Amino acid sequence: MLDIASEVGTSPADLFVQRATASMTVYAVAGESGLARVPSRFQDGREVTFLWSERSEAEKWASCIAENPRIKELPLGEVLSSLLAALDQHDRRVATDWSDGPDEPELEPLDLAVSLRKGVVSSFVSRAVEDGKVFVVSGMYGPSMMVSRIKPGAQVLPCWSVRERAEMRIEGPWGESLVSEIPVEVFLNRTLPGLQETGALVCPDNILGVDTLEVLPDALAKRLRAVGV
């Protein structure tokens, strides 16, 4: 399991992650030969693909980096489940919120994927504390659980900081389920300790088809308390 205890940074790449995970959306520019890319400034023989956290910035630079450009709005789930892996397979790097500065950072796609997954947890914590509630999908016998990908035999509670994100999961085996709202104080003082006692994990702002982070309940509790619950 990745460490989720670190504080959110303020570098350009960190700010990209904060904005992208808050909106669950990333923007790219597509040209006649796919997503816009240029030669890397730092590594010979490699190319860099551009991603932005705001549509207006992608529109601003579109004509500078592609012929007949069009803006692509990419759900964060698609970025995490396929795009970054594909860029890694093609040995490309990523420039986030690019603005043609002399020292624009270039990231390895899989490093960015790790940062975005951590950012999903940070965004969940911030919104849950601000709004005072957490959402789960509940069936006849209580909150719906998943099988852990990383801890054999363990169960995982998926939870969300936005009702609409939880509602998107009501399909398939959970088609008859309902979204339940849990006050964040109850989530912190009852739900998470209960999960800890049974050896279960928790998956904040789970995205269907994406390996979003499974974390220890007490680690998430510490983050919630640190922000202000």
PEQUI-V798173 format. One record per pair of residues at least 4 apart in sequence whose C-alpha atoms are under 8 Angstrom apart, sorted by sequence separation. I is the first residue (numbers start at 1). J is the second residue. D is the distance in Angstrom with one decimal. If there is no record, write none. Layout:
i & j & d
I & J & D
I & J & D
//
This chain:
i & j & d
10 & 14 & 5.5
11 & 15 & 6.2
12 & 16 & 6.2
13 & 17 & 6.4
14 & 18 & 6.3
15 & 19 & 6.2
16 & 20 & 6.0
17 & 21 & 5.9
18 & 22 & 6.1
19 & 23 & 6.3
20 & 24 & 5.4
21 & 25 & 7.2
30 & 34 & 5.2
31 & 35 & 6.1
40 & 44 & 6.6
54 & 58 & 6.8
55 & 59 & 6.2
56 & 60 & 6.1
57 & 61 & 6.5
58 & 62 & 5.9
59 & 63 & 7.9
61 & 65 & 6.7
62 & 66 & 6.2
63 & 67 & 6.5
74 & 78 & 6.5
75 & 79 & 6.6
76 & 80 & 6.2
77 & 81 & 5.9
78 & 82 & 5.7
79 & 83 & 4.7
80 & 84 & 6.1
81 & 85 & 7.3
82 & 86 & 6.1
83 & 87 & 6.2
84 & 88 & 6.2
85 & 89 & 6.2
86 & 90 & 6.3
87 & 91 & 6.3
88 & 92 & 5.8
100 & 104 & 6.8
107 & 111 & 6.8
108 & 112 & 6.4
109 & 113 & 6.3
110 & 114 & 6.4
111 & 115 & 6.4
112 & 116 & 6.1
113 & 117 & 6.2
114 & 118 & 6.3
115 & 119 & 6.0
116 & 120 & 6.2
117 & 121 & 6.9
118 & 122 & 6.5
119 & 123 & 6.0
120 & 124 & 6.1
121 & 125 & 6.2
122 & 126 & 6.2
123 & 127 & 6.1
124 & 128 & 5.9
125 & 129 & 6.1
126 & 130 & 6.1
127 & 131 & 5.9
128 & 132 & 5.4
129 & 133 & 7.3
138 & 142 & 5.2
139 & 143 & 6.1
148 & 152 & 6.7
161 & 165 & 7.8
162 & 166 & 6.8
163 & 167 & 6.2
164 & 168 & 6.4
165 & 169 & 7.2
166 & 170 & 7.4
170 & 174 & 5.2
171 & 175 & 4.0
182 & 186 & 6.5
183 & 187 & 6.2
184 & 188 & 6.0
185 & 189 & 6.0
186 & 190 & 5.4
187 & 191 & 4.6
188 & 192 & 5.6
189 & 193 & 6.4
190 & 194 & 6.1
191 & 195 & 6.3
192 & 196 & 6.2
193 & 197 & 6.2
194 & 198 & 6.6
195 & 199 & 6.2
196 & 200 & 6.0
206 & 210 & 7.7
207 & 211 & 7.8
215 & 219 & 6.9
216 & 220 & 6.5
217 & 221 & 6.2
218 & 222 & 6.2
219 & 223 & 6.5
220 & 224 & 6.3
221 & 225 & 6.2
222 & 226 & 6.0
223 & 227 & 6.3
224 & 228 & 6.4
225 & 229 & 4.9
9 & 14 & 5.5
10 & 15 & 5.9
20 & 25 & 5.5
30 & 35 & 4.1
31 & 36 & 5.9
39 & 44 & 7.7
40 & 45 & 7.5
52 & 57 & 6.8
63 & 68 & 7.4
74 & 79 & 6.7
78 & 83 & 6.4
79 & 84 & 5.9
80 & 85 & 7.7
87 & 92 & 5.3
88 & 93 & 7.4
99 & 104 & 7.5
107 & 112 & 6.5
127 & 132 & 7.9
128 & 133 & 5.4
138 & 143 & 4.0
139 & 144 & 6.2
148 & 153 & 7.1
160 & 165 & 6.5
169 & 174 & 7.3
170 & 175 & 4.9
171 & 176 & 7.7
182 & 187 & 6.1
186 & 191 & 6.6
187 & 192 & 6.1
188 & 193 & 7.4
195 & 200 & 5.0
196 & 201 & 7.3
207 & 212 & 6.6
215 & 220 & 6.9
224 & 229 & 5.8
8 & 14 & 7.1
9 & 15 & 7.5
20 & 26 & 5.9
29 & 35 & 5.7
30 & 36 & 5.4
39 & 45 & 7.2
40 & 46 & 5.5
52 & 58 & 6.0
63 & 69 & 6.2
87 & 93 & 7.1
98 & 104 & 6.7
128 & 134 & 5.9
137 & 143 & 5.7
138 & 144 & 5.2
147 & 153 & 7.3
148 & 154 & 5.5
160 & 166 & 5.9
170 & 176 & 7.2
195 & 201 & 6.6
206 & 212 & 5.9
28 & 35 & 6.9
29 & 36 & 5.6
39 & 46 & 6.0
40 & 47 & 5.0
51 & 58 & 7.7
62 & 69 & 5.9
136 & 143 & 6.3
137 & 144 & 5.6
147 & 154 & 6.3
148 & 155 & 5.4
159 & 166 & 7.3
170 & 177 & 6.3
195 & 202 & 7.9
205 & 212 & 7.9
206 & 213 & 7.9
28 & 36 & 7.7
39 & 47 & 4.3
40 & 48 & 5.5
62 & 70 & 7.4
136 & 144 & 7.5
147 & 155 & 4.8
148 & 156 & 5.6
170 & 178 & 7.3
204 & 212 & 7.9
38 & 47 & 5.4
39 & 48 & 6.0
62 & 71 & 7.6
95 & 104 & 7.2
96 & 105 & 7.6
146 & 155 & 5.6
147 & 156 & 5.9
203 & 212 & 6.9
204 & 213 & 7.3
37 & 47 & 6.2
38 & 48 & 5.4
95 & 105 & 6.2
96 & 106 & 7.5
145 & 155 & 6.2
146 & 156 & 5.0
203 & 213 & 5.8
204 & 214 & 7.6
37 & 48 & 5.1
38 & 49 & 6.9
95 & 106 & 4.8
145 & 156 & 5.5
146 & 157 & 6.4
167 & 178 & 7.9
203 & 214 & 4.6
37 & 49 & 4.4
59 & 71 & 6.8
94 & 106 & 5.4
95 & 107 & 6.3
145 & 157 & 4.9
146 & 158 & 7.3
167 & 179 & 6.4
202 & 214 & 5.5
203 & 215 & 6.3
36 & 49 & 6.0
37 & 50 & 6.4
58 & 71 & 7.0
93 & 106 & 6.1
94 & 107 & 5.0
144 & 157 & 6.9
145 & 158 & 6.7
166 & 179 & 6.5
201 & 214 & 6.1
202 & 215 & 5.4
35 & 49 & 6.8
36 & 50 & 6.6
93 & 107 & 5.6
94 & 108 & 6.3
143 & 157 & 7.5
144 & 158 & 7.7
201 & 215 & 5.6
202 & 216 & 6.4
35 & 50 & 7.8
93 & 108 & 5.0
94 & 109 & 6.1
201 & 216 & 5.2
202 & 217 & 6.0
55 & 71 & 7.8
92 & 108 & 7.5
93 & 109 & 6.0
163 & 179 & 7.3
200 & 216 & 7.7
201 & 217 & 6.0
92 & 109 & 7.5
200 & 217 & 7.7
55 & 73 & 7.9
88 & 108 & 7.4
196 & 216 & 7.3
29 & 50 & 7.3
88 & 109 & 5.7
137 & 158 & 8.0
196 & 217 & 5.6
28 & 50 & 6.3
29 & 51 & 7.8
87 & 109 & 6.5
88 & 110 & 6.9
136 & 158 & 6.7
137 & 159 & 7.6
195 & 217 & 6.4
196 & 218 & 6.7
28 & 51 & 5.0
136 & 159 & 4.9
27 & 51 & 5.7
28 & 52 & 6.3
85 & 109 & 7.0
135 & 159 & 5.6
136 & 160 & 6.4
193 & 217 & 6.9
26 & 51 & 6.7
27 & 52 & 5.0
84 & 109 & 5.1
85 & 110 & 6.9
134 & 159 & 6.8
135 & 160 & 5.0
192 & 217 & 5.1
193 & 218 & 7.2
26 & 52 & 5.9
27 & 53 & 6.1
84 & 110 & 6.5
134 & 160 & 5.9
135 & 161 & 6.2
192 & 218 & 6.8
26 & 53 & 5.1
27 & 54 & 6.7
38 & 65 & 7.7
134 & 161 & 5.1
135 & 162 & 6.9
25 & 53 & 7.0
26 & 54 & 7.3
27 & 55 & 6.0
37 & 65 & 7.2
84 & 112 & 8.0
133 & 161 & 7.0
134 & 162 & 7.4
135 & 163 & 6.1
29 & 58 & 6.6
36 & 65 & 6.2
84 & 113 & 6.8
137 & 166 & 6.5
192 & 221 & 7.0
28 & 58 & 6.5
29 & 59 & 8.0
36 & 66 & 5.8
136 & 166 & 6.5
137 & 167 & 7.8
144 & 174 & 7.7
27 & 58 & 6.5
135 & 166 & 6.6
137 & 169 & 7.7
20 & 53 & 5.2
29 & 62 & 6.0
80 & 113 & 6.1
128 & 161 & 5.3
137 & 170 & 7.5
188 & 221 & 5.9
19 & 53 & 5.9
32 & 66 & 7.6
127 & 161 & 6.1
19 & 54 & 8.0
31 & 66 & 5.0
32 & 67 & 6.5
139 & 174 & 7.5
16 & 52 & 7.2
17 & 53 & 7.9
30 & 66 & 7.1
31 & 67 & 5.6
32 & 68 & 6.8
80 & 116 & 8.0
124 & 160 & 7.1
125 & 161 & 7.8
188 & 224 & 7.6
16 & 53 & 5.7
29 & 66 & 7.5
31 & 68 & 5.9
32 & 69 & 7.6
124 & 161 & 5.5
137 & 174 & 7.9
139 & 176 & 7.2
140 & 177 & 7.7
31 & 69 & 4.7
61 & 99 & 7.5
139 & 177 & 4.7
30 & 69 & 5.6
31 & 70 & 6.6
138 & 177 & 5.5
139 & 178 & 6.5
169 & 208 & 7.2
29 & 69 & 6.3
30 & 70 & 5.4
57 & 97 & 7.4
137 & 177 & 6.3
138 & 178 & 5.4
165 & 205 & 7.5
29 & 70 & 5.7
30 & 71 & 6.3
137 & 178 & 5.6
138 & 179 & 6.1
29 & 71 & 4.8
30 & 72 & 6.7
137 & 179 & 4.6
138 & 180 & 6.2
28 & 71 & 5.9
29 & 72 & 5.9
49 & 92 & 6.9
51 & 94 & 7.1
53 & 96 & 7.8
54 & 97 & 7.9
136 & 179 & 5.7
137 & 180 & 6.0
157 & 200 & 7.5
159 & 202 & 7.4
161 & 204 & 7.8
27 & 71 & 6.9
28 & 72 & 5.1
47 & 91 & 7.7
48 & 92 & 5.6
49 & 93 & 6.3
50 & 94 & 5.9
51 & 95 & 6.2
52 & 96 & 5.6
53 & 97 & 6.4
135 & 179 & 6.6
136 & 180 & 5.3
155 & 199 & 7.9
156 & 200 & 5.6
157 & 201 & 6.3
158 & 202 & 5.9
159 & 203 & 6.2
160 & 204 & 5.8
161 & 205 & 6.4
185 & 229 & 6.9
27 & 72 & 5.6
28 & 73 & 6.7
46 & 91 & 6.7
47 & 92 & 5.1
48 & 93 & 4.6
49 & 94 & 4.9
50 & 95 & 4.9
51 & 96 & 5.0
52 & 97 & 4.3
135 & 180 & 5.6
136 & 181 & 6.6
154 & 199 & 6.7
155 & 200 & 5.0
156 & 201 & 4.6
157 & 202 & 4.7
158 & 203 & 4.6
159 & 204 & 5.2
160 & 205 & 4.3
184 & 229 & 7.6
27 & 73 & 4.8
28 & 74 & 7.5
46 & 92 & 5.9
47 & 93 & 6.2
48 & 94 & 5.2
49 & 95 & 6.1
50 & 96 & 6.1
51 & 97 & 6.0
52 & 98 & 7.0
135 & 181 & 4.6
136 & 182 & 7.7
154 & 200 & 5.6
155 & 201 & 6.3
156 & 202 & 5.1
157 & 203 & 6.0
158 & 204 & 6.1
159 & 205 & 5.6
160 & 206 & 6.9
26 & 73 & 6.1
27 & 74 & 5.8
46 & 93 & 7.3
48 & 95 & 6.4
50 & 97 & 7.4
51 & 98 & 7.3
134 & 181 & 5.8
135 & 182 & 6.0
154 & 201 & 7.3
156 & 203 & 6.5
158 & 205 & 7.0
159 & 206 & 6.6
25 & 73 & 6.8
26 & 74 & 5.1
50 & 98 & 6.6
133 & 181 & 6.5
134 & 182 & 5.1
158 & 206 & 5.7
25 & 74 & 5.7
26 & 75 & 6.3
133 & 182 & 5.6
134 & 183 & 6.3
25 & 75 & 4.7
26 & 76 & 6.2
133 & 183 & 4.4
134 & 184 & 5.9
24 & 75 & 6.0
25 & 76 & 5.0
132 & 183 & 5.9
133 & 184 & 4.5
24 & 76 & 4.9
132 & 184 & 5.1
24 & 77 & 7.6
26 & 79 & 7.6
40 & 93 & 7.7
132 & 185 & 7.6
134 & 187 & 7.2
148 & 201 & 7.6
21 & 76 & 7.3
129 & 184 & 6.9
20 & 76 & 7.3
128 & 184 & 6.6
48 & 106 & 7.3
156 & 214 & 7.3
150 & 214 & 7.9
40 & 106 & 7.9
148 & 214 & 7.7
16 & 96 & 6.5
124 & 204 & 6.3
16 & 97 & 6.5
124 & 205 & 6.3
13 & 96 & 6.3
121 & 204 & 5.8
12 & 96 & 7.8
13 & 97 & 7.8
120 & 204 & 7.3
121 & 205 & 7.2
12 & 97 & 7.6
120 & 205 & 6.7
13 & 105 & 7.7
120 & 212 & 7.8
121 & 213 & 7.6
21 & 116 & 6.8
117 & 212 & 5.8
118 & 213 & 7.2
129 & 224 & 7.0
20 & 116 & 8.0
117 & 213 & 6.2
17 & 115 & 6.9
21 & 119 & 6.0
22 & 120 & 7.6
125 & 223 & 7.0
129 & 227 & 7.2
17 & 116 & 5.7
21 & 120 & 5.3
125 & 224 & 5.9
129 & 228 & 6.9
129 & 229 & 6.2
18 & 119 & 6.2
22 & 123 & 5.7
126 & 227 & 7.1
17 & 119 & 6.0
21 & 123 & 6.2
125 & 227 & 7.6
18 & 123 & 7.0
4 & 118 & 6.4
8 & 122 & 7.4
4 & 121 & 7.6
81 & 209 & 6.9
81 & 210 & 5.3
77 & 207 & 6.2
80 & 210 & 6.6
81 & 211 & 7.5
77 & 208 & 7.5
80 & 211 & 8.0
77 & 209 & 7.5
77 & 210 & 6.1
1 & 150 & 7.6
2 & 213 & 7.6
4 & 215 & 7.9
1 & 213 & 7.6
1 & 214 & 7.0
2 & 215 & 7.7
1 & 215 & 6.6
5 & 219 & 7.3
4 & 219 & 7.3
4 & 220 & 7.9
5 & 223 & 6.8
//
